[in-house]
Amino acid sequence: MLPRERVMAMIATGDCDRLPLMPITMMFASDLHGSKYRDYVTDHRVLAAAQIETAGRFGFDYVSVISDPAREASDLGAAIEWFEDQPPAILESQALLRDKAKLSGLRLPDPAQGRRMSDRIAGAGLLKERAGRDLIVEGWVEGPCAMAADLRGVNALMTDFLDDPAFVRDLFDFVVEMETVFGRAQIAAGADLVGIGDAAASLVGPRLYDEFVLPYEKKLIENLHAAGAFVRLHICGRTRRIARGMGRTGADIIDLDYPTPLADARRETGPEQVLLGNVDPVRVLQQGTADDVARAFAECHQQAGARYIVGAGCEIPRGTPYENVTAMCEYARSHAPF
């Protein structure tokens, strides 16, 4: 079974030859390739080469254009701080929408023209050309809560939920429209699956999640499905209390960070939802032993059951020993879903 067939079979029926393997790698891939991270996030050719090299080295079932959350914000005109060998940072003190009134004048960027968005689209196309016959190619967009926090500032947004809910809904509408266009462009370039990163959603409780975030995540996922792609929803942080809502978004894969036990997520999302995660990427994957890693994934598999994809709770950190990554991969290669 080809890697891309394996992932698709897991999503469709759960019936595949072994557990799929889809860990997030960004700085880890850049380091393995020997490139500076600024080059990785600004030149799709570097990113594609690093992703293909990393997937080939360890036998991953996919490659991804994920790199940093600042692409859309940058093309909208947000203030970004750049570093030579670290991810770019959005400057919250200079948030693009620190004045809420600016939202009415904000124009949707053309992803084909924006410098950073177009680079990600080109990355999806290059990955499809070089690896897409065998591997799943994953695009990436920011989710409604994460992108809103990037534009407004996370602290201001959390206050807006209570003080100005109409503004939040208008901002989420803008984000979903922008990310739909961006996602569709990546799908047209060759992405089989689009990841949605919605980290700020972990900061709201179940009431606010269900009222504000869930409807917009669901709409974005429906739009990406309509464009012909599978969808992976990744929310960093503590999502235990919103796991049930995450399972109602319609995402093909729910990617869980390590604070959310997979047993809880399985109970909340139901038996058919494909789950991914959730080994602690630092204390276990980076700082543990190969035996620790194998035991941790065995526990995840036991809790998640058959509809399970192997991956860490979040990005594999730079500096993670190769033998630990190999132990993760060996678990996937040696275990069938059931």
C-alpha positions as CSV (number, residue, x, y, z in Angstrom):
1,M,0.0,0.0,0.0
2,L,1.5,3.4,-1.0
3,P,1.7,5.9,1.8
4,R,-0.9,8.2,0.3
5,E,-3.2,5.3,-0.1
6,R,-2.7,4.3,3.5
7,V,-3.7,7.7,4.8
8,M,-6.7,7.9,2.5
9,A,-7.8,4.4,3.5
10,M,-7.5,5.3,7.2
11,I,-9.7,8.3,6.7
12,A,-12.3,6.4,4.5
13,T,-12.7,3.2,6.4
14,G,-9.9,2.6,8.9
15,D,-8.8,-0.5,6.9
16,C,-5.1,-0.2,6.0
17,D,-2.0,-2.3,6.2
18,R,-0.5,-0.4,9.1
19,L,-0.8,2.8,11.1
20,P,-0.2,5.9,9.0
21,L,2.6,8.2,10.1
22,M,2.0,12.0,9.9
23,P,4.2,13.8,12.5
24,I,4.6,17.6,12.1
25,T,8.2,18.6,11.3
26,M,9.3,22.2,10.8
27,M,12.5,23.2,12.5
28,F,13.5,19.6,12.8
29,A,13.2,19.2,9.0
30,S,15.1,22.4,8.4
31,D,17.9,21.3,10.7
32,L,18.1,17.8,9.1
33,H,18.3,19.4,5.7
34,G,21.0,21.8,6.9
35,S,19.2,25.1,6.2
36,K,18.6,28.1,8.3
37,Y,15.0,28.4,9.4
38,R,14.5,31.8,7.8
39,D,15.3,30.2,4.4
40,Y,12.9,27.4,5.2
41,V,10.0,29.8,5.7
42,T,10.8,32.2,2.9
43,D,11.8,29.9,0.0
44,H,9.5,27.0,-0.9
45,R,12.3,25.2,-2.7
46,V,14.2,24.9,0.6
47,L,11.0,23.8,2.5
48,A,10.1,21.2,-0.2
49,A,13.7,19.8,-0.2
50,A,13.7,19.5,3.6
51,Q,10.3,17.9,3.8
52,I,11.1,15.3,1.1
53,E,14.5,14.5,2.7
54,T,12.9,14.1,6.2
55,A,10.0,12.0,4.9
56,G,12.4,9.8,3.0
57,R,14.8,9.4,5.9
58,F,12.2,8.2,8.4
59,G,9.4,6.8,6.1
60,F,6.7,9.4,6.8
61,D,3.5,9.0,4.8
62,Y,3.2,12.7,4.0
63,V,4.9,16.0,3.4
64,S,3.6,19.4,4.4
65,V,4.0,23.1,3.7
66,I,3.4,24.1,7.4
67,S,6.1,26.5,8.6
68,D,4.8,29.4,10.7
69,P,1.5,31.2,11.4
70,A,2.6,34.5,9.9
71,R,2.1,34.0,6.2
72,E,-1.5,35.4,5.9
73,A,-0.9,38.1,8.5
74,S,2.3,39.2,6.7
75,D,0.5,39.6,3.4
76,L,-2.2,41.6,5.1
77,G,0.4,44.1,6.3
78,A,0.9,43.0,9.9
79,A,4.1,43.8,11.7
80,I,6.4,40.8,11.7
81,E,9.8,40.3,13.4
82,W,12.2,38.1,11.6
83,F,15.0,35.9,12.9
84,E,17.9,34.1,11.2
85,D,17.1,30.6,12.6
86,Q,13.8,30.9,14.4
87,P,10.2,31.2,13.2
88,P,9.0,34.8,12.4
89,A,6.9,36.4,15.1
90,I,3.8,38.6,14.8
91,L,4.2,41.7,17.0
92,E,1.1,41.8,19.2
93,S,2.0,45.2,20.5
94,Q,1.6,46.5,16.9
95,A,-1.5,44.3,16.0
96,L,-2.9,45.1,12.7
97,L,-6.4,45.4,14.2
98,R,-5.6,47.0,17.5
99,D,-8.1,49.6,16.3
100,K,-11.2,47.4,15.6
101,A,-12.6,50.0,13.1
102,K,-9.8,49.0,10.6
103,L,-11.6,45.7,9.9
104,S,-14.1,47.4,7.7
105,G,-11.4,48.7,5.4
106,L,-9.3,45.5,5.4
107,R,-9.2,43.9,2.0
108,L,-8.8,40.2,1.3
109,P,-5.4,39.5,-0.1
110,D,-4.9,37.7,-3.4
111,P,-3.0,34.6,-2.3
112,A,-1.3,34.4,-5.8
113,Q,0.1,37.9,-5.4
114,G,1.0,38.0,-1.7
115,R,4.7,37.3,-1.2
116,R,4.3,34.8,1.6
117,M,1.0,33.2,0.6
118,S,2.1,32.6,-2.9
119,D,5.3,31.0,-1.7
120,R,3.3,28.4,0.3
121,I,1.1,27.7,-2.8
122,A,4.3,27.2,-4.8
123,G,5.5,24.8,-2.1
124,A,2.4,22.7,-2.4
125,G,2.9,22.5,-6.1
126,L,6.5,21.6,-5.8
127,L,5.8,18.9,-3.2
128,K,3.1,17.5,-5.5
129,E,5.5,17.4,-8.4
130,R,8.3,15.7,-6.5
131,A,6.6,13.5,-4.0
132,G,2.8,13.5,-4.6
133,R,2.6,10.2,-6.4
134,D,3.6,8.4,-3.3
135,L,3.0,10.7,-0.4
136,I,0.1,12.8,0.8
137,V,0.7,16.5,0.2
138,E,-0.6,18.7,3.0
139,G,-1.4,22.4,2.7
140,W,-1.9,24.6,5.7
141,V,-4.1,27.6,6.7
142,E,-4.7,29.3,10.0
143,G,-8.0,28.7,11.8
144,P,-10.6,31.4,12.6
145,C,-9.6,31.9,16.2
146,A,-5.8,31.7,15.6
147,M,-5.9,34.1,12.7
148,A,-8.2,36.5,14.5
149,A,-5.8,36.5,17.5
150,D,-2.9,37.2,15.1
151,L,-4.6,40.2,13.7
152,R,-6.3,41.6,16.8
153,G,-3.9,40.4,19.5
154,V,-4.8,37.4,21.6
155,N,-5.6,39.3,24.8
156,A,-7.8,41.8,23.0
157,L,-9.6,39.0,21.2
158,M,-10.4,37.2,24.4
159,T,-12.0,40.4,25.8
160,D,-13.9,40.9,22.5
161,F,-15.8,37.6,23.0
162,L,-17.6,39.3,25.8
163,D,-17.4,43.0,25.0
164,D,-18.1,43.0,21.3
165,P,-19.3,39.6,20.0
166,A,-20.6,41.2,16.7
167,F,-17.0,42.3,15.9
168,V,-15.7,38.8,16.6
169,R,-18.2,37.3,14.2
170,D,-17.3,39.9,11.5
171,L,-13.6,39.1,12.0
172,F,-14.2,35.4,11.9
173,D,-16.3,35.8,8.7
174,F,-13.3,37.7,7.1
175,V,-10.9,35.0,8.2
176,V,-12.9,32.1,6.9
177,E,-13.3,33.8,3.5
178,M,-9.6,34.5,3.3
179,E,-8.5,31.0,4.4
180,T,-11.0,29.4,2.0
181,V,-9.5,31.2,-0.9
182,F,-6.0,30.4,0.4
183,G,-6.8,26.7,1.0
184,R,-8.4,26.3,-2.5
185,A,-5.3,27.8,-4.1
186,Q,-3.1,25.2,-2.3
187,I,-5.5,22.4,-3.3
188,A,-5.4,23.5,-6.9
189,A,-1.6,23.5,-6.7
190,G,-1.6,19.9,-5.5
191,A,-2.5,19.6,-1.8
192,D,-4.5,16.4,-1.0
193,L,-5.2,17.5,2.5
194,V,-5.3,20.9,4.2
195,G,-4.2,21.3,7.8
196,I,-6.0,24.0,9.9
197,G,-4.0,25.4,12.9
198,D,-6.3,27.0,15.4
199,A,-4.1,27.3,18.5
200,A,-5.9,30.2,20.2
201,A,-9.1,28.1,20.3
202,S,-7.6,26.2,23.2
203,L,-7.9,29.3,25.3
204,V,-11.7,29.5,25.3
205,G,-14.0,27.2,27.2
206,P,-16.7,24.9,25.7
207,R,-19.4,27.6,25.8
208,L,-17.5,30.1,23.8
209,Y,-16.0,27.5,21.6
210,D,-19.5,26.1,20.7
211,E,-21.0,29.6,20.2
212,F,-18.1,31.3,18.3
213,V,-15.4,29.0,17.1
214,L,-17.1,25.8,16.1
215,P,-19.5,27.3,13.5
216,Y,-16.6,29.0,11.7
217,E,-14.2,26.0,11.9
218,K,-17.0,23.9,10.5
219,K,-17.7,26.3,7.7
220,L,-14.0,26.5,6.7
221,I,-13.8,22.7,6.7
222,E,-16.9,22.4,4.6
223,N,-15.5,24.8,2.1
224,L,-12.2,22.9,1.9
225,H,-14.1,19.6,1.5
226,A,-16.1,21.1,-1.3
227,A,-12.8,22.0,-3.0
228,G,-11.8,18.3,-3.0
229,A,-9.4,18.0,0.0
230,F,-9.3,16.2,3.3
231,V,-8.9,18.3,6.4
232,R,-6.8,17.9,9.5
233,L,-7.7,20.1,12.5
234,H,-4.8,20.9,14.9
235,I,-5.4,22.9,18.1
236,C,-2.3,23.3,20.3
237,G,-2.8,23.3,24.0
238,R,-5.4,22.0,26.4
239,T,-8.4,21.0,24.4
240,R,-10.0,18.4,26.7
241,R,-13.0,20.6,27.4
242,I,-13.6,21.3,23.7
243,A,-12.9,17.8,22.3
244,R,-16.6,17.1,21.7
245,G,-16.9,20.3,19.7
246,M,-13.8,19.5,17.7
247,G,-15.4,16.2,16.8
248,R,-18.4,18.0,15.4
249,T,-16.4,20.2,13.0
250,G,-16.4,17.5,10.3
251,A,-12.6,17.4,10.2
252,D,-11.3,14.1,8.8
253,I,-8.4,14.1,11.3
254,I,-8.4,15.6,14.8
255,D,-4.8,16.2,15.7
256,L,-4.4,16.4,19.5
257,D,-1.8,18.1,21.6
258,Y,-0.4,16.1,24.6
259,P,-2.5,17.7,27.4
260,T,-5.6,16.1,26.0
261,P,-5.8,12.3,26.7
262,L,-6.7,10.3,23.7
263,A,-9.1,8.2,25.8
264,D,-11.1,11.4,26.5
265,A,-11.0,12.5,22.9
266,R,-12.2,9.1,21.7
267,R,-15.1,9.2,24.2
268,E,-16.1,12.7,23.1
269,T,-15.6,12.3,19.4
270,G,-17.0,8.8,18.8
271,P,-15.6,5.6,17.4
272,E,-15.3,6.7,13.7
273,Q,-13.3,9.9,14.2
274,V,-9.7,9.6,13.1
275,L,-7.4,10.8,15.9
276,L,-3.7,11.8,15.7
277,G,-1.3,12.4,18.5
278,N,-0.6,12.9,21.4
279,V,2.8,12.0,22.8
280,D,4.5,14.8,24.7
281,P,6.9,16.1,22.1
282,V,9.4,17.4,24.6
283,R,9.4,15.3,27.7
284,V,9.0,12.0,25.8
285,L,10.0,12.4,22.2
286,Q,12.9,14.8,22.6
287,Q,14.1,14.0,26.2
288,G,13.0,10.4,26.6
289,T,14.6,7.2,25.4
290,A,13.6,5.1,22.4
291,D,11.8,2.7,24.7
292,D,9.9,5.6,26.3
293,V,8.7,6.6,22.9
294,A,7.6,3.1,21.9
295,R,5.7,2.7,25.2
296,A,4.0,6.1,24.8
297,F,2.8,5.4,21.3
298,A,1.5,2.0,22.4
299,E,-0.5,3.7,25.1
300,C,-1.9,6.2,22.6
301,H,-2.8,3.5,20.2
302,Q,-4.6,1.6,22.9
303,Q,-6.6,4.6,24.0
304,A,-7.4,5.8,20.5
305,G,-8.3,2.4,19.0
306,A,-8.2,1.5,15.4
307,R,-8.9,4.9,13.8
308,Y,-5.5,6.3,14.8
309,I,-2.6,8.0,13.0
310,V,0.9,8.2,14.6
311,G,2.2,11.7,15.4
312,A,3.5,13.7,18.3
313,G,1.3,16.0,20.4
314,C,2.7,18.9,18.3
315,E,5.7,19.7,16.2
316,I,8.7,17.3,16.7
317,P,11.2,19.7,18.4
318,R,14.5,20.5,16.9
319,G,17.2,18.5,18.7
320,T,15.0,15.4,19.0
321,P,17.4,12.4,18.8
322,Y,17.0,10.5,15.5
323,E,16.7,7.2,17.3
324,N,13.6,8.5,19.1
325,V,12.0,9.6,15.8
326,T,12.9,6.2,14.4
327,A,11.2,4.5,17.4
328,M,8.1,6.4,16.6
329,C,8.2,5.3,13.0
330,E,8.9,1.7,13.9
331,Y,5.8,1.6,16.1
332,A,3.7,2.8,13.1
333,R,5.4,0.3,10.7
334,S,5.0,-2.6,13.0
335,H,1.3,-2.1,14.1
336,A,-1.9,-2.6,12.1
337,P,-4.8,-0.4,13.1
338,F,-6.8,-3.2,14.8
